[in-house]
Amino acid sequence: MFAVDHIILLSALLAIFGVLVSKLSPRFGVPVLVLFLGVGMLAGEDGIGRISFDNADAAHSIGTFALILILFDGGLQTSKKSIRRAWKPAALLASIGVVGTAAITGLAAMYILDLPLYLGLLLGAIVGSTDAAAVFSVLRNAGISIPSRLKATLELESASNDPMAIFLTIGLITLIQDSSTKASELALLFVSQMGVGAITGAVVGGLAVALFRRVTLMAIGLYPVFVMLFGVLAFGLAANLNGSGFLATFITGVIVGNSRFSYQRNTFVFIDGLAWLSQIAMFVILGLLVTPSELLHTWKEGLLIAVVLIFVARPLVAMPLLLLSRFSFKASVLISWVGLRGSVPIILAIFPLIFELPSAELIFNVVFFIVMISALLQGSSLPFAARKLGLVLDNPRGESNTLEIVKVAKDKRELIEIVLHSMSASTGKSISELGLPEDTVVALVARGESTLIPKGSTVLQAEDQVFVITKLLDKNIVETCFYGDT
């Protein structure tokens, strides 16, 4: 038996367990990232699984690819309406907010952990951004509805502030390795990261939409793969041009998500499923990477820094920016509170391990502890905080959805699309002459550019697209009625 066989078995078991555990999230109000991290920790060397995993490079690679899919999916779900509502406050929080939060938290870490200035600021930069996967998950599972501008700001901020945290992390690592690095060099790095990332994302997104509208693929199953690959392409292209791959991926996702093309709904559902799988894989791997017994050595310091981050740094920086953006005081408090940390800080905490910086393991363990505290405290308390602040909507405005129904499993029925040709048995016949099974309904007939509401007297023609709802067991009979015996 090959070693990879064991890896495949363990991966499948951990992923299945992670999916099952996710059902506990809405029930107990615990963010799914905590549950997935818990699965990894339980399977690790200090847990019941006794799996030894300490490959920081592999964890970084897996985490990076997972983040590409998560951010691309986040971009696909970000509407133009949300951007128009929230781009100003989100941009302020994603730039000034990250820098300010990182500086205050970093200075506190320097004092609490007795670290040199740059290492303290590095820890602050690592935990400076909120996490898209964590915020999206908490907002979806909270079971409440909050004002649209407030929700859009939280989602847009969390999806767009990672590039700033990554830039600060890379810049500080550069300074630690070479203290002679000039400010102009860091400024050039900033312009390169943000500028190249944004331009690459826009170009790849525009190219993707143009191709989606012009290219007809041989199989429906290729469409989701085709779309997903452009998110990966945006990251790879931007990263190789010294830009922010994560920013490029998110922008590409926004452009694609706000366009219209064939099989769009099913494509987005598929990519959302991949994003969930990525979350499971990433958090479980990160849970395996940490050694829980080592967290106990620094839990007091980690708790103090988490308190500074959550109760001092985030509100002190975010509140003025939000009030300037004309949010109410209560809305500003809620946004300041929902500053969840998640996967990105843990992945960035791997950087010091990869570059073998001083106190790298200490920084990783403290960051991991901060993320756990943030997710448990802030994530689980969102519904309570929103209700206490009076920001829960009693009658939220509904939104329409475009559905591509394949099976109505609950009723054991199926929606079938039948395309007629000149030799079809039903061509030239009326619907009442077809002898369809009981409880079978012809829902729609698409003829050229016209849409017909079918009646028993409607005569079918070649090239008609007929949509039929029938019982699952009657599918073959229905096909025989339209196409004849073969």
C-alpha positions as MATLAB code, in Angstrom:
seq = 'MFAVDHIILLSALLAIFGVLVSKLSPRFGVPVLVLFLGVGMLAGEDGIGRISFDNADAAHSIGTFALILILFDGGLQTSKKSIRRAWKPAALLASIGVVGTAAITGLAAMYILDLPLYLGLLLGAIVGSTDAAAVFSVLRNAGISIPSRLKATLELESASNDPMAIFLTIGLITLIQDSSTKASELALLFVSQMGVGAITGAVVGGLAVALFRRVTLMAIGLYPVFVMLFGVLAFGLAANLNGSGFLATFITGVIVGNSRFSYQRNTFVFIDGLAWLSQIAMFVILGLLVTPSELLHTWKEGLLIAVVLIFVARPLVAMPLLLLSRFSFKASVLISWVGLRGSVPIILAIFPLIFELPSAELIFNVVFFIVMISALLQGSSLPFAARKLGLVLDNPRGESNTLEIVKVAKDKRELIEIVLHSMSASTGKSISELGLPEDTVVALVARGESTLIPKGSTVLQAEDQVFVITKLLDKNIVETCFYGDT';
ca = [
       0.000    0.000    0.000;
       1.313    3.422   -0.972;
       1.698    6.258    1.544;
      -0.713    8.376   -0.482;
      -3.452    5.800    0.171;
      -3.292    6.567    3.896;
      -3.316   10.303    3.190;
      -6.415    9.985    0.989;
      -8.232    7.935    3.623;
      -7.368   10.347    6.449;
      -8.254   13.382    4.316;
     -11.654   11.943    3.424;
     -12.447   11.005    7.018;
     -11.405   14.420    8.363;
     -13.368   16.240    5.649;
     -16.519   14.165    6.250;
     -16.222   14.715    9.989;
     -15.740   18.441    9.359;
     -18.913   18.628    7.260;
     -20.929   16.804    9.924;
     -19.509   18.984   12.705;
     -20.528   22.129   10.780;
     -24.169   21.324   11.664;
     -23.324   22.322   15.235;
     -22.441   25.880   14.198;
     -25.956   27.396   13.984;
     -27.177   25.300   16.915;
     -24.551   26.508   19.397;
     -23.638   29.816   17.726;
     -20.011   28.759   17.264;
     -18.334   29.852   13.991;
     -17.535   26.934   11.710;
     -13.857   27.885   11.580;
     -13.541   27.045   15.284;
     -15.155   23.666   14.684;
     -12.902   22.906   11.719;
      -9.824   23.987   13.674;
     -11.037   21.773   16.510;
     -11.254   18.797   14.148;
      -7.640   19.389   13.115;
      -6.471   19.771   16.711;
      -8.295   16.592   17.776;
      -6.636   14.709   14.950;
      -3.203   16.182   15.768;
      -0.341   14.860   17.844;
      -1.893   16.053   21.131;
      -5.341   14.771   20.200;
      -6.962   11.403   19.701;
      -5.694   11.059   16.113;
      -2.004   11.371   16.999;
      -1.228   12.694   13.515;
       2.132   14.462   13.473;
       2.207   17.383   11.021;
       4.754   20.199   11.188;
       5.309   21.090    7.522;
       4.847   24.867    7.445;
       5.542   25.066    3.694;
       2.836   22.508    2.888;
       0.357   24.259    5.204;
       1.133   27.579    3.519;
       0.633   26.099    0.039;
      -2.667   24.437    0.944;
      -3.855   27.544    2.768;
      -2.973   29.827   -0.137;
      -4.891   27.740   -2.672;
      -7.839   27.479   -0.304;
      -7.886   31.265    0.167;
      -7.896   31.760   -3.604;
     -11.139   29.789   -3.884;
     -12.665   31.410   -0.785;
     -11.929   34.965   -1.940;
     -13.027   34.193   -5.503;
     -16.312   32.822   -4.152;
     -16.637   35.916   -1.960;
     -16.172   38.105   -5.026;
     -18.799   36.151   -6.963;
     -21.313   36.852   -4.191;
     -20.513   40.569   -3.911;
     -23.096   42.537   -5.865;
     -22.674   45.944   -7.461;
     -25.390   47.194   -5.134;
     -23.337   46.175   -2.100;
     -20.252   47.872   -3.490;
     -22.146   51.097   -4.156;
     -23.538   51.053   -0.626;
     -20.340   50.293    1.229;
     -17.187   50.956   -0.791;
     -16.227   54.135    1.073;
     -16.347   52.835    4.664;
     -15.014   49.445    3.546;
     -12.045   51.085    1.803;
     -11.243   53.145    4.901;
     -11.419   50.090    7.157;
      -9.386   47.978    4.711;
      -6.562   50.525    4.592;
      -6.350   52.959    7.500;
      -8.243   50.549    9.719;
      -5.784   47.705    9.152;
      -2.713   49.922    9.627;
      -4.059   51.500   12.810;
      -5.212   48.210   14.307;
      -1.878   46.566   13.467;
       0.124   49.423   15.026;
      -1.777   49.482   18.335;
      -1.874   45.693   18.647;
       1.784   45.432   17.642;
       2.941   47.905   20.284;
       0.941   46.004   22.892;
       2.477   42.703   21.733;
       5.970   44.204   21.922;
       5.394   45.122   25.562;
       3.483   41.987   26.642;
       5.808   39.466   24.941;
       9.004   41.502   25.403;
       9.699   41.471   21.663;
      11.777   43.869   19.561;
       9.762   46.643   17.890;
       9.629   45.136   14.414;
       8.649   41.666   15.682;
       5.893   43.184   17.817;
       4.588   45.167   14.846;
       4.836   42.032   12.716;
       2.465   40.224   15.080;
       0.127   43.217   14.926;
       0.220   43.196   11.111;
      -0.537   39.476   11.029;
      -3.760   39.911   13.033;
      -4.596   43.282   11.462;
      -7.215   42.115    8.962;
     -10.639   40.596    9.443;
     -11.342   37.278    7.774;
     -13.701   36.918    4.806;
     -14.505   33.249    5.372;
     -15.257   33.819    9.059;
     -17.381   36.951    8.499;
     -19.366   35.438    5.606;
     -20.015   32.286    7.630;
     -21.122   34.139   10.770;
     -23.433   36.497    8.871;
     -25.041   33.589    6.991;
     -25.587   31.445   10.077;
     -26.536   34.171   12.557;
     -30.250   33.658   11.947;
     -30.902   37.412   11.912;
     -31.152   40.159    9.332;
     -29.228   43.414    9.771;
     -29.370   46.624    7.672;
     -28.041   46.070    4.160;
     -25.392   48.825    4.259;
     -24.054   47.509    7.542;
     -23.875   43.942    6.258;
     -22.331   45.044    2.951;
     -19.640   47.001    4.814;
     -18.696   44.007    6.963;
     -18.512   41.659    3.977;
     -16.683   44.070    1.667;
     -14.181   45.049    4.360;
     -13.369   41.444    5.228;
     -12.941   40.483    1.576;
     -10.723   43.455    0.671;
      -8.459   44.056    3.695;
      -6.237   40.989    3.343;
      -3.901   42.624    0.772;
      -3.020   45.403    3.233;
      -2.261   42.914    6.016;
      -0.161   40.837    3.617;
       1.747   43.918    2.475;
       2.455   44.978    6.064;
       3.595   41.450    6.930;
       5.923   41.165    3.932;
       7.236   44.691    4.472;
       8.054   44.071    8.144;
       9.714   40.727    7.365;
      11.838   42.581    4.809;
      12.811   45.152    7.455;
      13.639   42.444    9.996;
      15.862   40.619    7.518;
      17.470   43.799    6.186;
      17.229   46.837    8.432;
      18.768   49.018    5.709;
      15.589   48.740    3.597;
      14.501   52.236    2.555;
      11.037   53.695    2.907;
      10.954   54.313   -0.844;
      11.422   50.589   -1.449;
       8.470   49.783    0.804;
       6.383   52.439   -0.942;
       7.233   50.870   -4.295;
       6.248   47.463   -2.908;
       2.889   48.888   -1.795;
       2.165   50.439   -5.199;
       3.193   47.232   -6.932;
       1.067   45.005   -4.715;
      -2.095   47.086   -4.899;
      -1.774   48.517   -8.402;
      -0.740   45.347  -10.200;
      -3.253   43.303   -8.212;
      -6.162   45.607   -9.065;
      -5.267   45.933  -12.762;
      -4.687   42.202  -13.170;
      -7.989   41.388  -11.499;
      -9.876   43.801  -13.751;
      -8.217   42.533  -16.944;
      -8.669   38.839  -16.137;
     -12.257   39.443  -15.033;
     -13.108   41.299  -18.240;
     -11.455   38.625  -20.366;
     -13.272   35.883  -18.483;
     -16.712   37.444  -19.011;
     -16.019   37.973  -22.729;
     -15.054   34.313  -23.136;
     -17.985   32.994  -21.093;
     -20.407   34.776  -23.419;
     -18.766   33.557  -26.624;
     -17.508   30.045  -25.919;
     -19.845   27.061  -25.890;
     -18.319   24.100  -24.078;
     -19.016   20.452  -24.892;
     -20.241   19.556  -21.392;
     -22.192   21.471  -18.751;
     -19.797   20.201  -16.091;
     -16.934   22.119  -17.689;
     -18.504   25.534  -17.073;
     -17.851   25.653  -13.294;
     -14.286   24.434  -13.825;
     -13.733   27.011  -16.568;
     -14.981   29.844  -14.352;
     -12.971   28.707  -11.319;
      -9.730   28.577  -13.309;
      -9.927   32.298  -14.037;
      -9.873   32.994  -10.304;
      -6.724   30.883  -10.028;
      -5.270   32.551  -13.137;
      -5.807   36.016  -11.661;
      -3.866   35.080   -8.526;
      -1.000   33.416  -10.369;
      -0.634   36.201  -12.911;
      -0.707   38.997  -10.319;
       1.661   37.193   -7.945;
       4.198   36.610  -10.714;
       4.025   40.299  -11.624;
       4.766   41.274   -7.977;
       1.154   42.214   -7.313;
      -1.375   41.071   -4.739;
      -2.792   37.805   -6.005;
      -5.575   37.821   -3.412;
      -6.746   41.282   -4.479;
      -6.682   40.210   -8.128;
      -8.681   37.076   -7.375;
     -11.346   38.993   -5.454;
     -11.730   41.657   -8.175;
     -12.005   38.977  -10.854;
     -14.705   37.306   -8.787;
     -16.651   40.574   -8.438;
     -16.568   41.208  -12.200;
     -17.592   37.651  -13.057;
     -20.262   37.576  -10.351;
     -21.944   40.705  -11.677;
     -22.107   39.452  -15.260;
     -24.573   37.045  -16.861;
     -23.692   33.866  -18.761;
     -24.945   30.333  -19.357;
     -25.287   27.932  -16.421;
     -24.331   30.719  -14.048;
     -26.368   29.602  -11.059;
     -25.110   26.026  -11.070;
     -21.578   27.283  -11.639;
     -21.745   29.506   -8.563;
     -23.219   26.705   -6.451;
     -20.351   24.439   -7.500;
     -17.725   27.059   -6.655;
     -19.411   27.770   -3.321;
     -19.116   24.059   -2.566;
     -15.420   24.187   -3.449;
     -15.010   27.190   -1.161;
     -16.553   25.240    1.718;
     -14.272   22.288    0.997;
     -11.345   24.714    0.961;
     -12.361   26.078    4.350;
     -12.509   22.584    5.796;
      -9.137   21.606    4.325;
      -7.437   24.837    5.333;
      -8.689   24.994    8.925;
      -8.121   21.295    9.542;
      -4.540   21.576    8.236;
      -3.936   24.656   10.373;
      -5.408   22.796   13.347;
      -2.990   19.938   12.694;
      -0.063   22.353   12.474;
      -0.573   23.749   15.969;
       0.383   21.835   19.096;
      -2.309   22.512   21.744;
       0.039   21.826   24.654;
       2.306   24.650   23.456;
      -0.632   27.081   23.461;
      -0.891   26.641   27.219;
       2.562   28.177   27.664;
       1.445   31.505   26.191;
      -2.278   31.626   26.922;
      -2.031   34.563   29.334;
      -0.044   36.689   26.887;
      -2.322   35.668   24.026;
      -5.407   36.556   26.046;
      -4.013   40.009   26.917;
      -3.173   40.780   23.285;
      -6.605   39.542   22.187;
      -8.251   41.866   24.713;
      -6.225   44.807   23.366;
      -7.125   43.902   19.790;
     -10.849   43.361   20.375;
     -11.648   45.987   23.002;
      -9.077   48.704   22.293;
      -7.380   48.643   18.879;
     -10.333   47.739   16.638;
     -12.887   50.126   18.229;
     -10.358   52.960   18.641;
      -9.473   52.880   14.946;
     -12.774   51.777   13.373;
     -15.253   53.956   15.279;
     -14.007   57.353   13.996;
     -13.824   56.032   10.412;
     -17.380   54.689   10.601;
     -18.808   57.825   12.194;
     -17.156   59.885    9.445;
     -18.883   57.559    6.948;
     -22.244   58.565    8.453;
     -23.001   55.364   10.274;
     -25.001   55.715   13.459;
     -23.203   55.219   16.759;
     -24.898   51.844   17.303;
     -24.052   50.625   13.795;
     -20.447   51.750   14.299;
     -20.283   49.776   17.545;
     -21.566   46.610   15.857;
     -19.129   46.865   12.937;
     -16.284   47.486   15.360;
     -17.317   44.419   17.331;
     -17.644   42.068   14.340;
     -13.940   42.205   13.478;
     -13.430   38.457   13.326;
      -9.956   37.059   12.791;
      -9.652   33.759   10.948;
      -7.594   31.899    8.405;
      -5.520   34.759    6.975;
      -3.803   35.648   10.284;
      -2.905   31.998   10.875;
      -1.528   31.627    7.349;
       0.429   34.877    7.711;
       1.747   33.567   11.043;
       3.370   30.756    9.024;
       5.568   33.333    7.225;
       7.912   33.832   10.217;
       8.289   30.034   10.429;
       9.150   29.784    6.734;
      11.680   32.641    6.943;
      13.042   31.278   10.254;
      12.654   34.572   12.090;
      13.390   34.909   15.820;
      10.419   33.976   18.060;
       8.586   32.524   15.038;
       6.940   29.709   17.009;
       5.895   32.113   19.766;
       4.252   34.419   17.215;
       2.431   31.502   15.550;
       1.052   30.153   18.830;
      -0.057   33.587   20.058;
      -1.746   34.386   16.734;
      -3.548   31.031   16.772;
      -4.806   31.712   20.295;
      -5.972   35.219   19.315;
      -7.913   33.831   16.353;
      -9.649   31.268   18.570;
     -10.627   33.924   21.121;
     -11.834   36.307   18.405;
     -13.930   33.664   16.659;
     -15.468   32.310   19.853;
     -16.181   35.664   21.494;
     -17.042   37.927   18.576;
     -18.497   35.333   16.236;
     -20.846   33.696   18.714;
     -22.072   37.012   20.144;
     -23.124   38.698   16.867;
     -26.871   37.951   17.206;
     -26.869   39.058   20.851;
     -24.963   42.269   20.076;
     -27.192   43.138   17.114;
     -30.355   42.662   19.171;
     -29.034   44.672   22.120;
     -28.122   47.520   19.765;
     -31.543   47.384   18.109;
     -30.117   46.618   14.664;
     -32.120   43.469   13.858;
     -34.690   43.985   11.102;
     -38.143   42.603   11.908;
     -39.338   42.522    8.296;
     -36.292   42.226    6.060;
     -36.741   42.953    2.377;
     -36.687   39.741    0.377;
     -34.417   39.106   -2.606;
     -35.211   37.148   -5.737;
     -33.059   34.217   -6.881;
     -32.510   32.646  -10.241;
     -32.913   28.868   -9.823;
     -31.735   26.118  -12.121;
     -33.832   23.269  -10.767;
     -32.515   19.797  -11.437;
     -34.457   17.775   -8.901;
     -37.172   18.631   -6.449;
     -36.009   15.945   -4.058;
     -38.511   16.636   -1.308;
     -41.440   15.791   -3.577;
     -39.496   13.152   -5.513;
     -40.033   15.052   -8.738;
     -37.751   16.150  -11.516;
     -37.621   19.008  -13.985;
     -36.726   17.669  -17.422;
     -35.703   19.714  -20.459;
     -36.645   18.044  -23.742;
     -35.389   19.430  -27.054;
     -37.438   18.218  -30.018;
     -36.196   17.569  -33.521;
     -37.971   16.838  -36.783;
     -37.963   13.057  -36.216;
     -39.276   13.178  -32.636;
     -42.503   11.200  -32.107;
     -44.194   14.230  -30.535;
     -43.370   16.741  -33.280;
     -46.590   17.910  -34.895;
     -48.750   16.550  -32.074;
     -50.684   18.476  -29.459;
     -49.763   18.019  -25.788;
     -53.079   16.305  -25.063;
     -52.210   13.609  -27.636;
     -48.941   12.581  -25.959;
     -50.413   10.308  -23.287;
     -48.204   11.617  -20.515;
     -48.231    9.842  -17.120;
     -50.517   11.030  -14.345;
     -49.282   14.063  -12.372;
     -46.898   15.043  -15.162;
     -47.062   18.720  -16.111;
     -45.682   20.485  -19.177;
     -44.561   23.703  -17.503;
     -43.104   25.702  -20.369;
     -42.391   25.638  -24.085;
     -39.585   27.802  -25.425;
     -39.876   28.367  -29.189;
     -37.199   30.535  -30.734;
     -37.336   33.828  -28.856;
     -40.903   33.211  -27.668;
     -42.053   31.670  -24.409;
     -45.348   29.762  -24.554;
     -47.634   28.885  -21.681;
     -48.640   25.392  -22.806;
     -52.208   24.142  -23.109;
     -53.556   20.778  -24.091;
     -54.135   22.107  -27.617;
     -50.575   23.457  -28.028;
     -48.964   21.768  -31.045;
     -45.258   20.982  -30.622;
     -42.728   21.829  -33.324;
     -39.170   20.854  -34.138;
     -36.537   22.771  -32.127;
     -39.007   23.395  -29.289;
     -37.559   23.290  -25.781;
     -40.140   21.658  -23.543;
     -39.836   21.760  -19.743;
     -41.679   18.974  -17.969;
     -42.163   18.309  -14.239;
     -42.707   14.639  -13.493;
     -42.154   11.943  -10.887;
     -38.640   10.543  -10.741;
     -39.825    7.054  -11.677;
     -41.753    8.323  -14.729;
     -38.786    9.910  -16.496;
     -38.278    7.096  -19.029;
     -41.987    7.006  -19.845;
     -42.045   10.763  -20.446;
     -39.018   10.535  -22.728;
     -40.764    7.797  -24.711;
     -43.861    9.991  -25.084;
     -41.784   12.754  -26.656;
     -39.108   10.848  -28.538;
     -40.816    7.498  -29.200;
     -39.340    4.024  -28.688;
     -35.661    3.669  -29.516;
];
